[in-house]
Amino acid sequence: MIIVKTISELKETLKQYNDKSIGFVPTMGALHDGHISLIRRARHENDIVVVSIFVNPTQFLAGEDLDKYPRKDEVDKKICELAKVDVLFMPNINDMYGDDEVKILAPSVKGYILEGFIRPGHFDGVLRVVCKLFNLVKPTNAYFGKKDAQQLVLIQQMVKDLFMDINIVPCELIRDSDGLALSSRNVYLSHEERQKALAISKSLKSAAKKIGMGELDVSVLQSLMSDVMCELDVEYIAFMDREFNKIEKIEIKNTIILVAARLGVTRLIDNIWI
C-alpha cells in the first residue's frame, strides 16, 4: 500500500494506473466495518482501490464536533493495509483548500431539507470536498454507504448535473450485532445511551414489518415509530421517495424511511430502504 499526503504525490502515483479501473472510497477516518465493506466491494470490482482519509472542515457547522471528531490514523492505516488498499490519500487542510475559492453549492431544496435543514450548509461542504476528491482521483467507481442516504442522493445528483464520468455505487448500511447502525460517532455514546439508541433501529424494523403486513399510510407508520422512540429526542421521522421527495403513501421499492435523534451530545441518523 502506498500512502500519499500531498496532491502532487497523489497525481504522480496515479499516473501508473492510467489504464486501470479505479475504485474510490472517500472517508473521514475512524474506520469501522461499514467502511471496510465499501473497501471490500471496491477491491472486488476494480483493478485499483484508492481510499482517502480527510476530516473535512467545510461540512461541520459552528459548535459541531470538528475538533473532537475521532481520529485514529495509525489504526486506519493498518485497516487499509489489511483490506488490500493500493493507495491511501491523507491530505492536510492547506492542500485541499485555498482562499476565496470557487464553491460547489447543494441544491436549494433537496440540500436544505432533513439533514440540510438541521445542519444548513452541511451539504455545501460535503459536495465541495467530494468534487475536489473526484477531480484528483478520477475514479471509475466511487462507493458510498446508504446510511448517509441524503448525502448519497445529492452526490449522485452532482455527478449527473456536472456531467462527471463516474459511477456512484450505493452500498448497504452495516449494523452492529445489536442492530445499531455503524458510525464513527457511536464512540461518544455511554452504555446507557447506546441501549436507548437501539430504539432507532427497532422503530425502523417495526415500520418495515407493518409495511409487510400491508400498511402503507405514512401517518400510521410515523405514529408507530414515535411510540417506539418515545424516550429519545427525535429530530425527524421522514418518508421520502428515492429522489428525496416527500410521500404520503409508501411506494414499494421507491421509499426511504429516515430518522435522526439525539442522545445526550450525540446525534445519530439511520434509515431503511423499502
C-alpha positions as CSV (number, residue, x, y, z in Angstrom):
1,M,0.0,0.0,0.0
2,I,1.3,3.4,-0.9
3,I,0.5,6.3,1.5
4,V,0.5,9.8,0.0
5,K,-0.1,13.0,1.8
6,T,0.1,15.7,-0.9
7,I,-1.8,16.3,-4.1
8,S,1.4,16.2,-6.2
9,E,2.3,12.8,-4.7
10,L,-1.2,11.5,-5.5
11,K,-1.1,12.7,-9.1
12,E,2.3,11.1,-9.6
13,T,1.3,7.8,-8.0
14,L,-1.9,7.6,-10.0
15,K,-0.1,8.1,-13.3
16,Q,1.0,4.5,-13.3
17,Y,-2.7,3.4,-13.2
18,N,-3.9,5.2,-16.3
19,D,-5.2,2.0,-18.0
20,K,-6.7,0.5,-14.8
21,S,-10.2,0.8,-13.3
22,I,-10.1,2.8,-10.0
23,G,-12.5,2.2,-7.1
24,F,-12.6,5.1,-4.7
25,V,-13.8,5.2,-1.1
26,P,-13.7,8.7,0.5
27,T,-13.8,8.7,4.3
28,M,-13.2,10.9,7.3
29,G,-11.3,8.1,9.0
30,A,-12.0,6.3,12.3
31,L,-12.7,3.4,10.1
32,H,-15.2,0.7,11.1
33,D,-16.9,-2.3,9.5
34,G,-19.1,-0.1,7.4
35,H,-16.1,1.5,5.7
36,I,-14.4,-1.9,5.4
37,S,-17.5,-3.2,3.5
38,L,-17.1,-0.3,1.0
39,I,-13.4,-1.1,0.6
40,R,-14.0,-4.8,0.1
41,R,-16.6,-4.1,-2.6
42,A,-14.3,-1.7,-4.3
43,R,-11.5,-4.3,-4.2
44,H,-13.8,-6.9,-5.8
45,E,-14.9,-4.6,-8.6
46,N,-11.8,-2.7,-9.6
47,D,-8.2,-3.1,-10.5
48,I,-7.0,-0.4,-8.1
49,V,-8.5,0.8,-4.8
50,V,-7.9,4.3,-3.5
51,V,-9.1,5.4,-0.1
52,S,-9.0,9.0,1.2
53,I,-9.0,10.0,4.9
54,F,-9.7,13.6,5.4
55,V,-11.8,15.2,8.2
56,N,-13.4,17.9,6.0
57,P,-13.9,21.2,7.9
58,T,-16.3,22.7,5.5
59,Q,-19.1,20.2,6.3
60,F,-19.0,21.0,10.0
61,L,-21.2,23.8,11.4
62,A,-20.1,26.1,14.2
63,G,-20.4,24.3,17.5
64,E,-20.2,20.8,16.0
65,D,-17.6,18.2,16.8
66,L,-14.8,19.1,14.2
67,D,-12.1,19.3,16.9
68,K,-13.4,16.2,18.8
69,Y,-14.1,14.0,15.7
70,P,-12.4,10.7,16.3
71,R,-9.0,10.4,14.6
72,K,-7.2,7.0,14.5
73,D,-4.7,7.5,11.7
74,E,-2.3,4.6,12.7
75,V,-5.2,2.1,13.2
76,D,-6.8,3.3,9.9
77,K,-3.6,2.8,8.0
78,K,-3.4,-0.8,9.3
79,I,-7.1,-1.5,8.4
80,C,-6.5,-0.2,4.9
81,E,-3.3,-2.3,4.5
82,L,-5.2,-5.4,5.6
83,A,-8.1,-4.6,3.2
84,K,-5.5,-4.5,0.4
85,V,-6.0,-0.8,-0.4
86,D,-3.5,0.2,-3.1
87,V,-3.3,4.0,-2.4
88,L,-4.2,5.8,0.8
89,F,-4.6,9.6,0.4
90,M,-4.3,11.6,3.6
91,P,-4.1,15.3,2.7
92,N,-4.0,18.2,5.0
93,I,-6.4,21.2,5.1
94,N,-3.9,23.6,3.4
95,D,-3.6,21.3,0.4
96,M,-7.3,20.8,0.0
97,Y,-8.5,24.4,0.5
98,G,-7.3,27.9,-0.5
99,D,-8.6,31.4,-0.1
100,D,-11.6,32.8,-2.0
101,E,-12.4,29.6,-3.8
102,V,-15.0,28.8,-6.4
103,K,-17.6,26.8,-4.5
104,I,-20.0,24.0,-5.1
105,L,-23.4,24.6,-3.6
106,A,-26.0,22.0,-2.7
107,P,-29.4,22.2,-4.4
108,S,-31.6,24.9,-2.8
109,V,-34.4,22.5,-2.0
110,K,-33.1,19.0,-1.6
111,G,-29.9,20.3,0.1
112,Y,-31.9,22.1,2.7
113,I,-34.4,19.6,4.0
114,L,-33.9,17.0,6.7
115,E,-30.1,16.9,7.4
116,G,-29.8,20.1,5.4
117,F,-32.4,21.9,7.5
118,I,-30.9,20.8,10.8
119,R,-27.4,21.5,9.5
120,P,-27.7,24.3,7.0
121,G,-24.7,24.5,4.7
122,H,-23.5,21.0,5.6
123,F,-24.1,19.6,2.2
124,D,-22.4,22.5,0.5
125,G,-19.2,21.4,2.3
126,V,-19.8,17.7,1.5
127,L,-20.3,18.3,-2.2
128,R,-17.4,20.7,-2.3
129,V,-14.9,18.2,-0.9
130,V,-16.2,15.2,-2.9
131,C,-16.0,17.2,-6.1
132,K,-12.3,18.0,-5.3
133,L,-11.6,14.4,-4.5
134,F,-13.3,13.2,-7.6
135,N,-11.2,15.6,-9.7
136,L,-8.0,14.4,-8.0
137,V,-8.6,10.6,-8.1
138,K,-10.6,10.4,-11.3
139,P,-12.2,7.2,-10.2
140,T,-14.1,4.7,-12.4
141,N,-16.4,3.8,-9.5
142,A,-17.0,5.6,-6.2
143,Y,-18.5,3.9,-3.2
144,F,-20.9,5.4,-0.6
145,G,-23.0,3.9,2.1
146,K,-26.8,4.1,2.2
147,K,-26.7,5.1,5.8
148,D,-26.0,8.7,4.7
149,A,-28.9,8.5,2.3
150,Q,-29.4,12.2,1.6
151,Q,-25.7,12.6,1.0
152,L,-25.7,9.7,-1.4
153,V,-28.6,11.1,-3.4
154,L,-27.0,14.6,-3.6
155,I,-23.7,13.2,-4.7
156,Q,-25.5,11.2,-7.4
157,Q,-27.2,14.4,-8.5
158,M,-23.9,16.4,-8.5
159,V,-22.3,13.7,-10.8
160,K,-25.3,13.9,-13.1
161,D,-25.7,17.7,-13.1
162,L,-21.9,18.3,-13.7
163,F,-21.6,15.6,-16.3
164,M,-18.9,13.7,-14.3
165,D,-17.9,10.4,-15.8
166,I,-18.1,8.5,-12.5
167,N,-20.3,5.6,-11.5
168,I,-21.6,6.1,-7.9
169,V,-22.1,2.7,-6.2
170,P,-24.6,2.7,-3.3
171,C,-23.7,0.2,-0.6
172,E,-25.8,-1.4,2.1
173,L,-26.0,0.0,5.6
174,I,-24.0,-2.1,8.0
175,R,-25.2,-2.7,11.6
176,D,-23.6,-3.9,14.8
177,S,-24.7,-7.1,16.3
178,D,-27.2,-5.3,18.4
179,G,-28.8,-3.5,15.4
180,L,-27.2,-0.1,15.9
181,A,-26.1,1.4,12.6
182,L,-22.4,1.7,12.5
183,S,-21.0,5.2,12.8
184,S,-17.7,6.7,13.8
185,R,-19.7,8.8,16.3
186,N,-21.0,5.8,18.2
187,V,-17.9,6.0,20.4
188,Y,-19.4,9.1,22.0
189,L,-22.3,7.0,23.4
190,S,-22.3,5.9,27.1
191,H,-23.5,2.4,27.7
192,E,-26.9,3.6,28.8
193,E,-27.2,5.9,25.8
194,R,-26.3,3.1,23.4
195,Q,-29.0,0.9,24.9
196,K,-31.6,3.7,24.4
197,A,-30.3,4.2,20.8
198,L,-31.4,0.7,19.9
199,A,-34.9,2.1,19.7
200,I,-34.0,3.8,16.4
201,S,-33.3,0.6,14.5
202,K,-36.3,-1.1,16.3
203,S,-38.6,1.6,15.1
204,L,-37.4,1.2,11.5
205,K,-37.9,-2.6,11.8
206,S,-41.3,-2.2,13.3
207,A,-42.3,0.1,10.4
208,A,-40.9,-2.4,7.8
209,K,-42.9,-5.2,9.5
210,K,-46.1,-3.2,9.4
211,I,-45.5,-2.4,5.7
212,G,-45.0,-6.1,5.1
213,M,-48.5,-6.6,6.6
214,G,-49.9,-4.1,4.1
215,E,-49.9,-0.8,5.9
216,L,-48.9,2.0,3.5
217,D,-50.2,5.1,5.3
218,V,-47.3,7.2,6.4
219,S,-49.1,8.8,9.3
220,V,-49.9,5.4,10.8
221,L,-46.2,4.3,10.4
222,Q,-44.9,7.6,11.8
223,S,-47.1,7.2,14.9
224,L,-45.8,3.7,15.4
225,M,-42.2,4.8,15.2
226,S,-42.7,7.7,17.5
227,D,-44.1,5.3,20.1
228,V,-41.1,3.0,19.8
229,M,-38.7,6.0,20.2
230,C,-40.7,7.8,22.9
231,E,-37.7,8.1,25.2
232,L,-35.5,9.7,22.6
233,D,-35.1,13.3,21.5
234,V,-36.2,12.7,17.9
235,E,-35.4,15.4,15.4
236,Y,-37.3,13.9,12.5
237,I,-39.0,10.8,11.1
238,A,-39.3,11.3,7.3
239,F,-40.8,9.3,4.5
240,M,-39.2,10.1,1.1
241,D,-39.0,8.6,-2.3
242,R,-35.6,7.8,-3.6
243,E,-35.3,11.2,-5.3
244,F,-35.9,12.7,-1.8
245,N,-39.5,13.9,-2.5
246,K,-41.9,13.7,0.5
247,I,-44.5,11.0,0.1
248,E,-47.8,10.3,1.9
249,K,-48.1,6.6,0.9
250,I,-45.4,4.0,1.0
251,E,-44.1,3.2,-2.5
252,I,-42.6,-0.3,-2.5
253,K,-39.1,-0.3,-4.0
254,N,-39.1,3.6,-4.0
255,T,-39.2,4.6,-0.4
256,I,-36.6,5.6,2.2
257,I,-37.7,6.0,5.9
258,L,-35.2,8.2,7.7
259,V,-34.7,9.0,11.4
260,A,-32.5,11.5,13.2
261,A,-32.3,11.5,17.0
262,R,-30.1,12.9,19.8
263,L,-28.8,11.0,22.9
264,G,-27.0,13.4,25.1
265,V,-24.4,15.2,23.0
266,T,-24.5,12.5,20.3
267,R,-26.6,12.9,17.1
268,L,-27.5,9.7,15.3
269,I,-29.1,9.0,11.9
270,D,-30.5,5.8,10.5
271,N,-32.8,4.7,7.7
272,I,-34.3,1.8,5.9
273,W,-34.9,1.4,2.1
274,I,-38.3,-0.1,1.3
